């Protein structure tokens, strides 16, 4: 790639599980065994593990439900934008060019600010202002304009739903409970050490608990999961309106650039984004 454009790295929170693994190895090696005779550690591990597993199951169910809703809603949004573009072709050249520009701007903003969908509202609201440039001279154009306005009206609740779903996060009480129970299990596993088997069990299970908590954070922040679907939908829209595909630089490592094809790359500088043309080599 061009020296001015370098792919970023997909650094996910769950990568820290590797650091946690080595930390638990060191902790196990250098710490002495602590036994508290008054505690039935084995029983406590069983009880807390059951509660932790129950809450984690609820958490993942909520996350997967949210992601499935996002996938479905993103597909509907792409369909609405496609309809607006195709219908505008029949309503005058000037109007069609304005709608194409609005859709392009909207798709760029939603791809760049995926977890802040509200910033894209101006692009859609601007379409309502552009309707004054519609050419409605025939019965066919009148029918097309009615269809266009209907689809535009249907897009608004879709946007509101996407804005809600992308901004939604796991309730703090559920997150706190997960971290609390996870920490308690790790402590109990630490206290349960003594022989080679329980030592290994402490290291492996503690690392898995850390991994589970971190991957939940990645899913909750939409860093993994459905974001690739939004990228795919955006690519289809850019191809449809015959505009070079746009990618923020930070997601370049998630996409494959075709040799010799022109792209638009968003580079953030001093809090502002500069979009530059780039031909992949």
N, C-alpha and C positions, 0 to 999 in steps of 0.2 A: 504493500500500500504506500501511498504518498507519505513522505516523512512528516508532513503537517497533520496527517490524520492517522492516529494510532488506535487500534482496537483496545478497549478497556478490558478489564478482567471481571468475570462473574464471581465476585467474592460474596458468598452466602454466609449467613451466620452459622449454619450447621457445620461449616468447615472448622469452627472452633472446637468441635468434638474431638478432633485429632490432638489439639493442645491439651484438652481435658484428659484424654487417654494417657498421655505421658505424665501429666500432673498426678494422676491417681497412681501410676506406677511408682513415681518418686515418693509420693506420700506414703504408700504402702511399705516401701523399702526402708525409709528412714524413721518411720513412726513406730513406737512400741505398741504392743497389743494392750488394749484397755478393756477390762472386764468389769461390768457392774452386776454383781450377783443378784441384786434386788430386782433386776429387770429380766423378763423373759423375752430376750431379743428376737428369737425365732418367731414367737407368736406376734409380736409387734410388727415385724417385717411382713408377715402374712396379711394382717389387718390393713396396714397402711398401703401395701401393694394393691390390695383389692380396691381401696378407695381411689388411689392414684389411677389405676387402670380404668375405673368407671368414669372418672372426670376426663381423662384423656380421650376416651371413646366419645364422650359428649362433645368435646372440643373439636375433634376431627370431623365428626358428623356435621357440626355447624359450619366448619370451614369448607367441606366438600359441597354442602348444600349451597353455600354462597358462591363457590366457584362454578357450579353447574348453572346457577341462575345467571351468572355473568356471561358464561359461554352462550347461553340461549339468547340473552338480551343483546349481546354484541352482534350475533348473527342477524337479529331483527333490525338492529340499527344499520348494519351494512346494507340490508335489503331496502330499507327506507331511503338511504342516500343514493343507492343505485337507481331507484324509481324516480327520485327528484331529478337526477341528472338526465335520464332518458326522456322524461316527460318535458323537460325544459327545451329539448331540441326542437320541439314542435311549436314553441311559443316565442320565436324570434331569436335572431342571432345575438343581439346585444344582451337579452335576458339570459340566454344559454351561457354566454361567456361569464356573466356575473355569478350565475349559480355554480358554474365550474370552479370559479375562483373561491367562492364561499365554501364549497365542499372540500377543496384542497386545503384551505386554511383551517377548517374544522378538523380534518383528519390529522394534520400536522400537530395541532394543539392537543388533541386527545392522545396522540402517540407520545408526545413529549411529556404531558402532564397527566399520566394515566390515573393517578390517585387523587387528582384535583380536577374533576370533570367540569366544574363550574366555569373554568377559564375559557371553555369552548362555547359558552352560551352566546357570546356576542356574534359569532359567526352564523349561528342559526337564526338569531333574532334579526340579523341583517337581511336574511332572505325575505322576511315579511316586508321590509322596506323596498326590496327589489321587485316585488310583485307589481309595482306601478309601471314597470317596463315590459310587462307581458304584452304580447301581440295576440289579441283576441278578435279576429276578423271573420272567422268562419265558425260554423257549428262544431266542426271537429276541434278547433282550437278552444272553443268554449268548454267542450267536454274534457279536453286535456287540462285546461286551467282548473276545472273543478276537481279533477283527480289529483292534480299537483297540490292544491290547497288541502285536500283531504289527507294526503300522505304527509304533508308538512305538519298538519295538526296531530297526526298519529306519532310523529317523531318526538314531540315534546315530552309526553309521559315516559317514553323510552329513555330519553336523556335524564329525566328526573330519577328514574330507577337506577340507571348506571351511576349517577352522581352519588346516590345513597349507598349502593353496593360497594363502590370503590373507596368510599370514605369510612365505611363501617369497620369496626374492630371488635375483637373479642372483649367481652365485659371484663372490667378490671378485677371483679370479685372472682371470676372463673380463672383468670390468669394468675392471680395471687394464690388461689388454692392449689393450682397445678405446681407452682414453684415451691410452695410450702411443703406439700406432700412429697415432691421430688427430693427436696433437701433433707427431709426427715428420713426417707428411705436410704439416701446416701450415707447419712450419719449412722443409721442402724447397721448398714452393711459394714461400715468402718468398725463399729463396735463388735461385730460378729466374727471378725477375723481371728485367725489362730493357726490354721494349718494351710498347706499349699492350695487346697481346693477353695476354701473360703476367701483366701487372699485374691486368687484369680477371679472368683465370683464378684468380689468387691470392685475390682478394676473394670471388668467387662460390663457389669450391670450399671455401675455408676456412669460409665461413658455413654451407654445406651440411653440412660435417663437424660443426660445433658443433650444428647443428639435429638431426642424427641422434643424437648422443650425449645431448642433452637430452630428446628425445622417447622415447628408450629409458628414461631415468630416470622419465619420467611414466608410461609403461606399467608399469614395474617396481613403482612405488609405487601402482598401481591408481588413479591420478588420472584416467585416461582409459581407454577400452576397455570393460570389462564392467560397470563400476559402474552404468551406466544400466539394465542388465538387472536388477540387484538392486533398484533403485528401482521398476522396472515390476512386478516380482513382489510387492514390498511393498505397492504400491498395490492390486493385485488382492486381496491378503489382507485389507487394511483394509476394502475394499469388501465382501468376503465376510462378515466378522464384524460388519459394520455399525458400524464405528468411524470417526471422522473421520481422514482421512489425516494421517500424521505426517511432517514433514520437519525435519531439522536446518537451522538458518538458513543454514549454509555451503553447502548444496546447492540453495537456492531458485532460484538462477540457472539450474539445470539442468532445472527443471520448470516447467510452465505451470499456474498457478492459475486455476480457473474462477470467474467473477464470481458472488458471492452464496453460494458454497459454504464450509462451515465446515472449517477445518483445525486441526491441532495443530502448533505450531512450537516446536522446541527451541532455547532460547537459553542459551548457556554464560555463567555469571557466577561469577567467582572459583573456577574449577575445578569448579563444579557446574552441572548443567543444570536449567533451569526450563522446563517445557512450558506454553505459554499457548494458549488458544483464539483463533482468528483467522478472521474472515470476509473473504474477498477482495472488494475493490470494483472 
